[in-house]
Amino acid sequence: MQDENLNDSPSRASASGSDEKYSEFTDQIDIYTLHELHAGRLILDPLEAKKELGDSVAAKLKLTKDGRYVLWPQPTDDPEDPQNWSDRKKNFQLFIVILASIIPDFDNGIGIISTFPLSKQFHTTPGVINNISSKWPPHLGWGGIFFVMLMRRYGRLATLFWTQLIALGLLAGATFAPTLQVFAAMRSLTAFFGTCPQVTGLYTITDLFPFHLQARKINYWTMAVVLSPHLSPFLFGFLDARTTWRWAYGVGCLYGLAVLILIALFLDESLYHRKAYSADHPPVHRRKGSIVQRVKDVVGITGVRQARSDPPWSDICTAILKIAWRPHLFLILFFEAFVFGFSIGINVTITVFFQTPPPFGFGFSQTTVSAIYATPVVAVFIGELLGRYLNDWFMRREIKRNNGVFEAETRLWYLHLLLYWQFPAAYILN
């Protein structure tokens, strides 16, 4: 039931300081792209939508089944609109993307726990291997920026399929690498191509789910990303202790192959051009049930043929520069660089620190070190449970406080809760 306090307070300026009113321009409002033009500020309360957009526009808006929230993005009347897919299909699509999002850091994490076996294999020191193992994160970053450009132009499906196919081949190359130089090159290239699912996830979620559900779905996807670099050292440390490091990489290849098969058989293209939608001229429907059409979709022929000139390549390539100057984004990235950067640093060095014999280390066995990696695995699941409910609570609180309007900056408030735990934990660890 809708909260009565949501609508009783008088009209006032939004939290960002702007008094947004659109009712004077109702004939110019496109409900299918309004959420993009005013990103960061969404009218979720239907009564507030009537005040700001006017009765004629508000009457066209589609709401949740209980009538509590306005749906953003607005679903079209096209059955191929991903927003109109069944909940079962949406969740299955997300499940595949989540499995794929585990791959990049999962594959790179295999090398962390294999530091000492690799040093014996290639007749070098654990320090040299650890140095090589620490060079994959930059390739993840650059790969993410590059593949965002491709998926904006040619779609999510083909970009994800080809990157995972190439990453699988490169990981197989690392598995059978005859020299350390070949192994290092294969690991770095695997990181570059394999990172695509970690940026595809956010696009897929916003393609499939309305805003009021996105935070929870993003929480699942992010959990997979954060869990993956800890999961492989936890699992494969026990395997390395009993076999060879090549078996650990081989199992990683099998996992990548399984996900690639799921992508090829079941993942559907979720890119949908809402700006071009018109009730009189809906998008051309693709043939369904055709094996030939499925192959064209997966390999990218459909994406290339349907690629639009809007946005142009110049906008796609410079989009990152257009948002990088914003001070709040810079501060968020600065914060995440420390949080995620130090967690990766600890994750990479903990094997060397604990397995090196005294007096420079603790001299733990590989089995013991693998068990230690269970700690961050459990912590990630706890964080997912907290984030799942905190995100929704802060959203409802902001909507109630702000006359049915959600301001994006409210998501930053619960970072304070993280700081209360992050700094004491880092101090104790040091």
C-alpha positions, 0 to 999 in steps of 0.5 A: 500500500502506498505510503500516505506521507509520500504525497501529503507534503507540499510541493517543493524543490528537489534535493538537488536544488531544482524545482522540476516542472514539465507540465508546461511542455507536455506535448514535447515529452517522450515518456520512453526517453525521459529517464535518460534526459533527466538521469539521476532524478526520477519521479517514482510516485504517480501523484507527483508525476501528475503534478510535474508532467501533467494529467495527460502525460501521467495517464500514459505512464505504466505503473507497477502491479500494485500501483506504487511506483512509476516504471522507468524506463517506460515499457513500450507496447512492443513484445520484443521490448526487454522490459516486457519479457517475463520475470522468469526470462529476465532472471535467467538472462541475469543468471547467465550474465552473473555466471559470466561476470565471475570469469575474469577475476576467477581466472586471474585468481587461479594464478594467485594460489598457484604462485609457489607451484608456478615458481617451481615449474618455471624455476624462478622465485615466488616474488617474480611470479607474484609480480606477474600475477599483479599485472592483470588488473590494468588490463581489466580496466582498459578492456572494460572501457573498450568493450563498452563502446562495442556493446553500445554500438553492436549490442550486448550478445555478440560482444559478450560471446566473442570476448568470452570465446577469445578469453577461453582460448587465451586461458587454454594457452596459459594452461599449456604455456611452455615458458613463463613469458608465454604464460604471462602474455596469456594471463594479461590478454585473458584479463583484457578480453575476459573483463567484458561481462563485468561491464555488460552486467550493468547494461543488461540489468538496466535493459531488463529491469525497471529502476525500483528493482535495479539496485537489488539486481545490481547487488547480485551481479556485483556480488559475483564480481567481488566474490570471484577473485577470492573464490578461485584461491579458496577452491583451487588451493586444495587442488594445487596441493594435490595435483598441478597448477595446470589442473586448476587452470584446466578447471577454469577453462571448463567453467568458461566453456560451460558459460560460453555454451549458455551464452550461445544457446540462451542469452538474448540481445537486450539492446533496445532503441527506445528513442526510435520507438513509435506506436505507428512504426514499431521496430522490425521483428526478427524471426524467432525459432530460426537456427540461422537467425540465432547464429547471426544474433550470436556472432554479431551479423544482426548487430552490425546490420541493425547498428544505428548512427545514433549515437555516432562513434564520436559520442561513443568514444568521448562519452567517458570524457564527458562524465569524467570531469564531474566532481562527484564521479571523480570522488566516487572513483577515488574512493573505489580505487582505494577500497577495491585496489587495496582488497586486490593487493591483499588478495594477491600478496596473502599467498606469498605472505603466509606460505613463505617460511619464517622469518619472512612469512608464516610458513603455512601449508597451501591447504591452510592458506586456501582455507583462509580465503574462505573468510572473504568468501563468507564476507561477500555473502554477508555484504550482499545480504546487507546491501540487498535490504539497505539499498531498498530502504534508502530508496524508499526513505529518499522517495518519502522525504523528497515528495516521490522523487528519487535523487541518485546522490542518496545512494552515497549515504550508506558508504558511511556505514562502510567506512566505520568497518573498513578503516578499523579492519584495515588498521587491525590487518596492518 
